[in-house]
Amino acid sequence: MSYFFFAGRKIVQPAYPRILEYSCTMRQNELNKKISMISVILIPLIVIFAAVDSLFLHREDVSRAQVEHRHVFGATYMTMNNPYYKVVDTQLRAILEQNGDVLLTRDGTMNQERQNEEIRELIKSGAEAIFIACVDWDEVEDGIRYARSAGVPVIAIDTEVRNSKLVNCSVVSDNYQAGVLCAEHLLENRTHADIILLEHITAISGRQRIRGFTETLERHPGFTIVATGESDGQIENAMPVMEKLLKEHPEADVVMALNDPSAFGAMAAIEGAGLSGKFLVYSVDGSPEAKALVAENMMTATCAQFPSIMAAEAARTVYEILSGLEVDKEIIIPVELITERNVNRFDISGWQ
């Protein structure tokens, strides 16, 4: 804002016209000089004030415009206790935030009823699309149907849902092949085996891995499944389950776990029983901890998933959906078995 100041002065009528004329001329010259000086000072100040006003006084309007154009997404995972989901979420968030968008993340804590409620809450919070790694591929339907009724697309990530028609896309690892690769390695290194399976039956991804493993061994009679145990994919569940199964089946010499946390729990039980030199241990994930154990010959193999690729595919798909494009109903990401022979090709300190 510009302010102008005025000063009044009492003028006494002079007695001599010549002096008056001279005085007026001098004052006019002085006034012209002052006006010139004021102009030199004021014009740059006006320019500066205009720039400041544009940059700072209207900052709120600029920020509001930026916020209005960003997308808000929601993600809920079966459990954030599994490092794999933390990595997927971190990678996904990085991609979305690079585009100026927001990701709201929730932890299903292995409770499908809670996860369904999280879907509702995320949508009420403004989520335009939902990424979900469901706790139970059957019972998640209630939450997904709510999203569909609200017009919010859903992308299943890492694990599928039973009614695949309800989701816009499923982005998953080749879970069946992961089991196949573990079984093939076992066949190359043993002529027979008594095997314990650690499962997570409510997660279709875990079931597919175990099925790939068992179906590959079916044609080989020397390989017997002696016991199965439910671990929920959690290290704290797998350890006591494995301890119990070891006592019931002392002949066991191989364990196939659906994921790395379950394998770690199994290995703790095996070590506690003094059987570390007897067992071959297989799992799926390719976590840094598992790769380190493989490198040290303490773990036989882990089949690597690629969370960075999974996150990138999920992000690409959601933007295509919001743009009105047709997307694939299923995206399957290849897996790779990591053994002592090839572990050095991978970054042991991080995920692939």
C-alpha positions as CSV (number, residue, x, y, z in Angstrom):
1,M,0.0,0.0,0.0
2,S,1.3,3.5,-0.8
3,Y,1.0,6.3,1.5
4,F,1.3,10.0,0.7
5,F,2.0,12.7,3.2
6,F,1.1,16.4,2.9
7,A,2.6,19.4,4.9
8,G,1.0,22.8,5.1
9,R,3.0,26.0,5.4
10,K,1.8,29.6,6.1
11,I,3.0,31.9,3.3
12,V,3.5,35.6,4.1
13,Q,3.0,37.9,1.2
14,P,6.4,39.5,0.4
15,A,6.9,43.2,-0.1
16,Y,9.1,43.0,-3.1
17,P,7.9,41.4,-6.4
18,R,11.4,40.7,-7.8
19,I,12.4,38.9,-4.7
20,L,9.1,37.0,-4.8
21,E,9.7,35.9,-8.4
22,Y,13.3,34.8,-7.5
23,S,12.0,33.0,-4.4
24,C,9.3,31.2,-6.4
25,T,11.8,30.1,-9.0
26,M,14.2,28.7,-6.4
27,R,11.4,26.9,-4.6
28,Q,10.1,25.4,-7.9
29,N,13.6,24.2,-8.7
30,E,14.0,22.7,-5.3
31,L,10.6,21.1,-5.6
32,N,11.5,19.6,-9.0
33,K,14.7,18.2,-7.5
34,K,12.8,16.7,-4.6
35,I,10.2,15.1,-6.9
36,S,13.0,13.6,-9.0
37,M,14.7,12.2,-6.0
38,I,11.5,10.8,-4.6
39,S,10.7,9.2,-8.0
40,V,14.2,7.6,-8.0
41,I,13.5,6.1,-4.6
42,L,9.8,5.2,-4.9
43,I,9.7,3.5,-8.3
44,P,12.1,0.7,-7.3
45,L,10.3,0.3,-4.0
46,I,7.0,-0.1,-5.7
47,V,8.5,-2.8,-8.0
48,I,9.9,-4.6,-4.9
49,F,6.6,-4.4,-3.0
50,A,4.7,-5.7,-6.0
51,A,7.1,-8.7,-6.2
52,V,6.9,-9.4,-2.5
53,D,3.1,-9.2,-2.6
54,S,3.0,-11.7,-5.4
55,L,5.4,-14.1,-3.8
56,F,4.4,-14.0,-0.2
57,L,1.0,-12.3,0.4
58,H,-0.7,-14.7,-2.0
59,R,1.2,-17.8,-0.9
60,E,-1.9,-19.3,0.6
61,D,-3.7,-19.2,-2.7
62,V,-0.7,-20.9,-4.5
63,S,-0.5,-23.6,-1.9
64,R,-4.3,-24.2,-2.1
65,A,-4.0,-24.6,-5.8
66,Q,-1.3,-27.2,-5.4
67,V,-3.2,-29.1,-2.8
68,E,-6.4,-29.1,-4.9
69,H,-4.6,-30.8,-7.7
70,R,-2.9,-33.6,-5.7
71,H,-4.3,-37.1,-5.3
72,V,-4.9,-38.9,-2.0
73,F,-4.4,-42.7,-1.9
74,G,-4.9,-45.2,0.8
75,A,-3.0,-48.4,1.6
76,T,-3.8,-51.1,4.1
77,Y,-1.6,-54.2,4.6
78,M,-2.3,-57.5,6.5
79,T,0.4,-56.6,9.0
80,M,3.2,-54.0,9.2
81,N,5.0,-56.5,11.4
82,N,6.2,-58.1,8.2
83,P,9.3,-56.1,6.9
84,Y,8.2,-56.9,3.3
85,Y,5.1,-54.7,3.6
86,K,7.1,-51.9,5.1
87,V,9.4,-52.0,2.1
88,V,6.5,-52.1,-0.4
89,D,4.8,-49.2,1.4
90,T,8.0,-47.1,1.5
91,Q,8.7,-47.7,-2.2
92,L,5.1,-46.9,-3.2
93,R,5.0,-43.8,-1.1
94,A,8.2,-42.5,-2.7
95,I,6.7,-42.8,-6.2
96,L,3.4,-41.2,-5.3
97,E,5.0,-38.3,-3.4
98,Q,7.4,-37.7,-6.2
99,N,4.2,-36.9,-8.2
100,G,3.1,-34.5,-5.5
101,D,0.5,-36.9,-4.2
102,V,-0.3,-38.4,-0.7
103,L,-0.4,-42.0,0.6
104,L,-2.3,-42.8,3.8
105,T,-1.1,-46.1,5.3
106,R,-2.9,-48.4,7.7
107,D,-2.0,-51.7,9.5
108,G,-4.5,-54.5,9.3
109,T,-2.8,-56.2,12.3
110,M,-3.9,-59.6,11.0
111,N,-7.6,-58.7,11.6
112,Q,-9.8,-58.6,8.6
113,E,-12.7,-56.9,10.3
114,R,-10.3,-54.1,11.3
115,Q,-8.9,-53.9,7.8
116,N,-12.4,-53.6,6.3
117,E,-13.0,-50.7,8.7
118,E,-9.7,-49.2,7.6
119,I,-10.9,-49.2,4.0
120,R,-14.0,-47.2,5.0
121,E,-12.0,-44.8,7.1
122,L,-9.5,-44.2,4.3
123,I,-12.3,-43.4,1.8
124,K,-13.9,-41.0,4.3
125,S,-10.5,-39.4,4.6
126,G,-10.5,-38.7,0.8
127,A,-8.7,-41.6,-0.7
128,E,-9.3,-41.8,-4.4
129,A,-7.9,-45.4,-4.7
130,I,-7.0,-48.2,-2.3
131,F,-4.0,-50.5,-2.3
132,I,-4.7,-53.6,-0.2
133,A,-2.7,-56.7,0.9
134,C,-5.7,-58.4,2.5
135,V,-5.6,-60.4,5.7
136,D,-8.2,-62.9,4.5
137,W,-8.8,-63.2,0.8
138,D,-12.5,-64.2,1.4
139,E,-13.6,-61.9,4.2
140,V,-12.1,-58.8,2.6
141,E,-15.0,-58.8,0.2
142,D,-17.1,-56.7,2.5
143,G,-14.5,-53.9,2.6
144,I,-13.9,-54.0,-1.2
145,R,-17.6,-53.9,-1.9
146,Y,-17.9,-50.7,0.2
147,A,-15.1,-49.2,-1.9
148,R,-16.8,-50.1,-5.2
149,S,-20.1,-48.6,-4.0
150,A,-18.2,-45.4,-3.3
151,G,-16.6,-45.4,-6.8
152,V,-13.1,-46.0,-5.4
153,P,-10.9,-48.4,-7.4
154,V,-9.0,-51.1,-5.5
155,I,-5.6,-52.6,-6.3
156,A,-4.7,-55.9,-4.6
157,I,-1.0,-55.9,-3.9
158,D,1.1,-58.9,-3.0
159,T,-1.9,-61.2,-2.4
160,E,-5.0,-61.7,-4.4
161,V,-8.7,-61.7,-3.3
162,R,-11.0,-64.6,-4.0
163,N,-13.5,-62.6,-6.0
164,S,-11.0,-61.0,-8.4
165,K,-13.8,-59.2,-10.3
166,L,-14.2,-56.9,-7.4
167,V,-10.7,-55.4,-7.7
168,N,-9.4,-53.3,-10.6
169,C,-6.1,-55.0,-10.7
170,S,-4.0,-57.5,-8.8
171,V,-0.2,-56.9,-8.6
172,V,1.5,-60.1,-7.3
173,S,4.6,-62.1,-7.3
174,D,4.7,-65.4,-9.1
175,N,3.9,-67.2,-5.9
176,Y,3.3,-70.6,-7.3
177,Q,6.6,-70.5,-9.2
178,A,8.4,-69.5,-5.9
179,G,7.3,-72.9,-4.4
180,V,8.3,-74.7,-7.6
181,L,11.9,-73.3,-7.5
182,C,12.3,-74.2,-3.9
183,A,11.2,-77.8,-4.6
184,E,13.4,-78.1,-7.6
185,H,16.4,-77.1,-5.6
186,L,15.5,-79.7,-2.9
187,L,15.3,-82.4,-5.6
188,E,18.8,-81.4,-6.8
189,N,20.3,-81.8,-3.4
190,R,18.5,-84.6,-1.7
191,T,17.3,-88.1,-2.9
192,H,14.6,-88.2,-0.1
193,A,13.3,-85.9,2.6
194,D,10.8,-85.7,5.5
195,I,9.4,-82.2,5.2
196,I,7.6,-79.8,7.6
197,L,5.5,-77.1,6.0
198,L,4.8,-73.8,7.7
199,E,1.7,-72.2,6.2
200,H,-0.6,-69.2,6.3
201,I,-3.8,-70.6,5.0
202,T,-5.9,-67.4,4.9
203,A,-3.4,-65.7,2.6
204,I,-3.7,-67.0,-1.0
205,S,-0.1,-66.0,-1.8
206,G,1.2,-68.3,1.0
207,R,-1.1,-71.1,-0.2
208,Q,0.1,-70.8,-3.7
209,R,3.8,-71.0,-2.6
210,I,3.2,-74.2,-0.6
211,R,1.1,-75.7,-3.4
212,G,3.9,-75.0,-6.0
213,F,6.3,-76.7,-3.6
214,T,4.2,-79.8,-2.8
215,E,2.9,-80.4,-6.4
216,T,6.4,-80.3,-7.7
217,L,7.4,-83.1,-5.3
218,E,4.3,-85.2,-5.8
219,R,6.0,-87.3,-8.6
220,H,8.9,-88.1,-6.3
221,P,7.9,-90.8,-3.7
222,G,11.1,-90.3,-1.6
223,F,9.9,-86.9,-0.5
224,T,7.2,-86.9,2.2
225,I,5.3,-84.2,3.9
226,V,5.3,-85.3,7.5
227,A,3.6,-82.3,9.2
228,T,2.1,-78.9,8.6
229,G,1.8,-76.0,10.9
230,E,0.0,-72.6,10.8
231,S,2.4,-69.7,11.3
232,D,0.4,-66.7,10.0
233,G,3.6,-65.7,8.4
234,Q,4.9,-64.4,11.7
235,I,8.2,-65.3,13.4
236,E,6.7,-65.3,16.9
237,N,4.1,-67.8,15.8
238,A,6.4,-70.0,13.7
239,M,8.9,-70.7,16.5
240,P,6.5,-72.5,19.0
241,V,4.7,-74.3,16.2
242,M,8.0,-75.6,14.9
243,E,9.2,-76.6,18.4
244,K,6.0,-78.7,18.8
245,L,6.4,-80.3,15.3
246,L,10.0,-81.2,15.9
247,K,9.1,-83.2,19.0
248,E,6.3,-84.9,17.2
249,H,8.4,-85.7,14.1
250,P,12.0,-86.2,15.0
251,E,12.6,-87.7,11.5
252,A,12.0,-84.3,9.8
253,D,15.0,-82.9,8.0
254,V,13.5,-80.2,5.7
255,V,11.3,-77.2,6.4
256,M,9.5,-75.2,3.7
257,A,8.2,-71.9,5.1
258,L,5.8,-69.6,3.2
259,N,7.9,-66.5,4.0
260,D,11.2,-65.4,5.6
261,P,9.7,-64.5,9.0
262,S,8.3,-68.0,9.4
263,A,11.6,-69.5,8.3
264,F,13.4,-67.4,11.0
265,G,11.1,-68.7,13.7
266,A,11.6,-72.3,12.4
267,M,15.4,-71.9,12.4
268,A,15.3,-70.6,16.0
269,A,13.4,-73.8,17.0
270,I,15.8,-76.0,15.0
271,E,18.8,-74.4,16.6
272,G,17.3,-74.7,20.0
273,A,16.8,-78.4,19.4
274,G,20.4,-78.8,18.3
275,L,19.4,-79.8,14.7
276,S,20.9,-77.0,12.7
277,G,23.3,-79.3,10.8
278,K,20.5,-81.7,9.8
279,F,17.9,-79.4,8.2
280,L,17.5,-77.7,4.9
281,V,15.5,-74.5,5.2
282,Y,13.5,-72.9,2.3
283,S,11.4,-69.8,2.2
284,V,10.1,-67.0,0.1
285,D,10.9,-63.2,0.2
286,G,14.6,-62.5,-0.3
287,S,14.9,-60.3,2.7
288,P,18.3,-58.9,3.6
289,E,18.4,-61.1,6.7
290,A,17.6,-64.2,4.7
291,K,20.2,-63.4,2.1
292,A,22.8,-63.0,4.8
293,L,21.9,-66.4,6.3
294,V,22.1,-68.0,2.9
295,A,25.5,-66.4,2.4
296,E,26.6,-67.9,5.7
297,N,25.3,-71.4,4.8
298,M,22.8,-71.2,7.7
299,M,19.8,-71.1,5.4
300,T,19.4,-73.2,2.2
301,A,17.5,-70.8,-0.1
302,T,15.0,-68.0,-0.2
303,C,13.0,-67.1,-3.3
304,A,13.3,-63.4,-4.0
305,Q,10.4,-61.1,-4.4
306,F,10.9,-57.7,-5.9
307,P,9.0,-55.1,-3.8
308,S,10.4,-52.1,-5.8
309,I,8.9,-53.6,-9.1
310,M,5.7,-54.4,-7.3
311,A,5.4,-50.8,-6.0
312,A,6.2,-49.3,-9.4
313,E,3.6,-51.5,-11.2
314,A,0.9,-50.7,-8.6
315,A,1.6,-46.9,-8.9
316,R,1.6,-47.0,-12.7
317,T,-1.7,-48.9,-12.7
318,V,-3.4,-46.5,-10.3
319,Y,-2.5,-43.5,-12.4
320,E,-3.8,-45.3,-15.5
321,I,-7.0,-46.0,-13.8
322,L,-7.5,-42.4,-12.7
323,S,-6.8,-41.4,-16.3
324,G,-9.6,-43.6,-17.6
325,L,-7.3,-46.1,-19.2
326,E,-7.9,-49.9,-19.4
327,V,-5.6,-51.8,-17.2
328,D,-4.6,-55.5,-16.9
329,K,-6.6,-57.4,-14.4
330,E,-3.5,-59.2,-13.1
331,I,0.2,-58.3,-13.2
332,I,2.5,-61.2,-12.2
333,I,6.1,-60.3,-11.2
334,P,8.7,-63.0,-11.7
335,V,10.7,-64.4,-8.8
336,E,14.3,-65.7,-8.5
337,L,15.7,-68.3,-6.2
338,I,18.7,-67.2,-4.1
339,T,21.2,-69.8,-3.0
340,E,24.8,-69.8,-1.9
341,R,25.7,-70.0,-5.6
342,N,24.2,-66.7,-6.6
343,V,23.6,-64.7,-3.4
344,N,26.6,-62.5,-4.2
345,R,24.7,-61.1,-7.2
346,F,22.2,-59.6,-4.9
347,D,22.5,-56.6,-2.5
348,I,22.6,-58.4,0.9
349,S,22.2,-55.1,2.8
350,G,18.8,-54.3,1.2
351,W,15.9,-55.6,-0.8
352,Q,15.9,-56.1,-4.6
